[in-house]
């Protein structure tokens, strides 16, 4: 999967040297004047390559059916939301997002970025020569100031996350929103598990804010109606889910499933489960359920009834969701990954064979040793038995 990295991180890739970096970052403006004036071509796009990339990405996804599904899963506690969410992510290659994992994911990402910043990758770009200074090529004070501001903000955020304190509602919402608007999540799609739980949280999470609702150069397939414009006026449409899954289960089912769980987890004791279930039912009435927020936006929920205690892998709910989503459309592994997997498999097979041969040789040596010991024993017995036989013959 492709990933967008800052220019200063380019030299962390072994295949990129100074020449390749210069070619990749070259900003050469070319105008095909002769071709335009003499050949009268009909251009499919007069935009530059960089400006045309969003359009090409959209066409690429459309032609190959690469739809980045966005899924939200609602339901009472311990009904199986996380199991279902991870199954969908594994099958469709989506990004898993939840309040429990978003903080750790942010810590890992920020730690990676800060470590590379501290290494000082910009030194690999070379020192600006006096000639370049005269030409103004080394005058990037404004960009440097902005970059330092981004680094300082990242360090502050990492310190907050690593402090271990409980995240506030506003901080959690901001991190979830940042994760959902990440380039990787937008391109691959995501599954949101366990959040939001109330209508105000839905409104805050999908609020339009200062974000742009579409990439530059993208065009909508059809013009929206006036009422649709009013309907989506306060929400960020590119964040809205394609499928809202509601796992429906009775209180008796939830309590019985909790009793079937292994002991030792404080989250599964009777008092905690009853409290969580009571809070969920209070926020899930006909008037206050968060599903209504999406229902008003014409995103009607897929209600799946869960009533099988033995379906630990959530196969039946997954089948219902997969029927709505359709067949997964994903590219196979890259050749490098395939070759690495095959090499690893060959090495494991060779190791197993070597181990079997070693065990077989040890067994043969042990059997041979036992056989030799038995031969020596019988030889001694025969030697001791011969004089007795001769003595008996002489007496007779």
N, C-alpha and C positions, 0 to 999 in steps of 0.2 A: 504494500500500500504506500502510495506517495505521501510525502509529508513536506510541508512548507517550512523552511529553516531560514534564519537571518543570514544575510550575506557574509557576516564575519565568521559564521560557523562552517563555511564551505570547505575550509582547509582541514577540517576534522575528517573529511572523507578522503581516503587514501588515493583514490583515482583522480582527484582534482589537484593539479599543480597551478603555478602562476599563469601559465599560458592558457590553460582551460578556463581559469577564473576570469582572465581578461576577455576571452571570447564570449563567455556567458554573461558578463556584465557590460559588454560594449553597447553603447547607446548611439548607434550610427543612423542618422536620418537620411533615407534615400527616397528620391522621388523619380519614378520611371517616366520622365518627361517625354522622351522620344516615343515610347510605346503608347502612352496615353494620347499623344497628338496625332500619330500616324495610323494606328491600328483600330482605334475606335472600339475598344473592348467594353463589354458589359460586365462590370465588376460585381461579383457576388457580395463583396464587402469592401468598402473603402477605408475601413478602420485599420489601425496599426495592429501588429501581431498581439501586443499586450492587451489592447482594447478589445480585440476580437476573441480572446481566450474564453471569457464567460459564455459567449454564444456557442463556441465550438464544444465546450464542456456540456452545455445543455443539449446540443444536437447529438453528441456522442451518447449521452445517457438515454435519450429518447430512442435512438435507432437500435440500441442494444438492450433496451428494457431494464436499464440499471436504475431502478427507482429506489431512492434512499428512504425506506420506510421509517416513520416516526410513530412509536407505539407508547401508550400509557396504560398501566395496569392498576386497577383499583380492586379493592376487596377487603374483607375483614382480616384480622391478624391471623397468622400461621395457616392461612388457607392454601398457600402454595404460590404466592405472587412471585417470590424470588426465583423459585425453581422454574416456573414458566418463563419468566423474563430471561433467564440465562439460557434456557433451551432455544428461545427465539433468537437470541444474539448469536448463539453458536451455529444455528442452521442458516441464518440470513446474513451473517457477518456484520451485525449491528454493534453499536457501542452501548455497553451497559452503564446506566447512570442511576444512582440512588443516594439518598442522604447519608447512608452509612459509608459509602465508598468514595463520595466526591471529594471529601477532605483529604483522604490518603492519596487519591489520584492527583489532586492539586499539589500536594507536598512532593510527590515524585517528579512531577513535571517542573515545578519551580526549582527543586534541588538540582535537577539536570541542567537547567538553564544557568543557574547561578554558578555552578561548578565550571561550566565552559566560559562564562564571563570572567571568572577569577583566573582561569588559565591564561587569559590574554590572547585570544585568537587574533585580535586585530594586529598584533605584532607581526603575524605571518603575512600580512598584506604588504609589508615593506615600509621603510621610512620614506617620507615625502622628501624628494630632492629639492635643492634650491630652484632648479629650472621649473619644476612643477609648481612651487610656491609662486613664482613670478607669473605663471599662467593661470593661477588661481585654482589649480587642481586639488590642493590640500586644504582648501577653505571649507571645512564642513563643521564649523563650530555649532551651528544651529542643530544639525542632525546629532552631533555628539552630545549636546545638552539634552535633547529629547531622549536619547538612548540612556544617558545617566539617570534621567527621571524615571524611565521605565524600570531600570535595574533597581533603583532605590525602592520603588513601589513593590517590586517583586520580592525583595528582601524583607520588607515590612510584612507583606502578606504571609511569607513563609514563617517568619517569627511568630505570627499570631496562630498559624495552624499548628506549629510544633509546640506551642505552649501547653497544649492539651486541654485548654479551657473549653467549656461548652460554647458552641457557636450560637450566636443570636439568630433569630428568625430572618432578619435582614441580611446577615452575612451568608447564611445557608442559601437563601434565595439567590443572592448574587453569584455564589459559586456554581450553583446548579445552572443558572442562566448562562454563565460564562462557558460551562462545559457543553451545554446544548448548542451554543453558537460557535463552538470550536469548528475549525475547518474540517477536521476528521469526522466529527459527528454530523455536520451538514452534508458531507459527501457520502458517507456510508449509511447514515441513519442511526437512530438510537432507540433504546427502550428505557423508559423512566419507571422506576419501581418505588412505590411507597410515598410518593409525593406528586402533586399536592393533595391535601386531605380536606380542604375547605374551599368554598367559592372565593373568598378574598385572596387566598394563596394562588388560586388559578388566575385571577385577574392580575395579581402582581407579577407572577411568573411570565405570563404571556403578554404583558403590557408592551406597547410599541416603543415607548421611550424615545431615545435618540437614534436607535438603530434604523438602518435602511431596510425596507421590506423586500428588496430584490437587488440582485447583483447588477452592476453596470453592463448594459448591452443586452440584458435579458428582456424578452418580450413575452407578455402573457398570451396564452393560446386564444383566449376569447375575452372580450370586453365585459367587465362586471356590470351588473345591474345597479341602478341607483340605490336600491335598498340593501344590496350586498356591500356597497361602499360604506353606507352608514353602519352596517352590521359589523364590519371588520375595521372600523375607523380607529378603535382604541387597542387593537391587538396586532402583534407582529405575526403576519401570516406565515412566514417561512419557518416559524417555530411551532406552529400548530400541529398536533398529531394527525396522522392519517387514520389511525385506528385507536379507539378507546375500548379497552377490554375491562369488563366488570365481572369479577368472579363472585357469584352469588352462592352463599352457603348459610345454613341455619345456625342458630346459636348452639343447639345440641351437637351439631356436627363439629363445630369449632372446639367446644369443650371436650368432646370425646377424642378428637384428634390430639388435643393438648395432653390428655391423659395417656395416650399411646406413645408419646415422645419419651426418649430416654431421660432419666432423672439427672439432676445436677445443674441444669440451666435455670438460673433465677428468673429468666424471662418467660419460662413456661410453667411457673407455679400457678396454682388456682387463682390466687388473689390478683396477680399481675394480669393474667389472661382475662379475667372478668372485668377488670378496670379498663384494659385496652378495648375490649369488646363493647363495653358500655360507652366509652368515648367515641368509638367508631359509629355506633348506632345513633348517638345523639347528633353527629354531624352528617348522617346519611339519611335524613328524613326526605320526604317527597319534595319539600321546599328548599332544603339546605344542602342536598347532596351535590358534590362538585361535578357530577356527571351532567347536571343541568347546564353548567357553563358551556360545555361542548355541544350539548343538544341544541342550545340556542344558536350556535354557530353552524348548524347543519352537519355536525359530526356526531352521528348517532351511535350510541355505545353498542358493543357486541356483548350481550349478556350470556355468560357461560355458567351453568349450574354445576357446582362441585359437590358430589355426594358419595364418592368412592374412597374409603379410608385406605385401601390397598394400592391406590394409584399414586405411589410416592413420586414418580417421575413426571406426573401431570401429563400423561400421554393423551388422554381424552380432551382436556382443554386445549392442549397444543394442536391437536388435529382440527379443532374448530377454528382456532386462530389462523392456522396455516391455510385452511380452506378460504378464508377471507383474504389473506395476503397473496395467495398464489404460489407458484413454484419459485423457489429461490433462484435468482439469476446472479451468479457470481463467477468470476474468472478463476481458473485453476491456479495452483501454486506456480510461482515463478520457477524457471529452470534451475536457478541457483539453489533454491530451497529443495527442489526435487532431487537434484544431484547430492546435496548435503544429506538428505534423508536416506537416499540409496547407499551412500558411502557409510553412514552410521549403521545402517542395517547390515551391510557386508562386514563391517568391523565387529559388530555384535555376533554375527554368525561365525566368523573366524575365531573369535574369543571362545564361543561355546564349543566349537569343534576342538580347539586346543585343550580346553578343559576336559572334554570327554576323552580325548586321547590320553591325557595325563592320568585321569582316573583309571582308564583301561590298562595302561602300563603298570600302574601301582597294583591293580588287582592281579594282573598276570604275574608280577614279581612276588606278590604275597602267596599266590597259589603254588608257584614254583618252589618257594621257600618251604611251604608246608609239605609239599610232595617230597622234597629232599630230606626233611626231618623224618617223615614217615619211612622213607627208604633206609635211613640210618638206623631207625628203631628196629625195623624188621631184620636188617643185617645183623645187628647185635643179638636179637632173639635167636636167629639161626645159628650164629656162632656159639652161643651158650647151649643150644639144644644138641649140637653134634656130639660133644663128649659123652653126654648121657646116653645117647643111642649106641655109641661104641661100647660103653660099659655094659649095657644090657645084653648086647650080642655076646660079649666075652663070657658073661656069667652063664648064658645058656649053653 
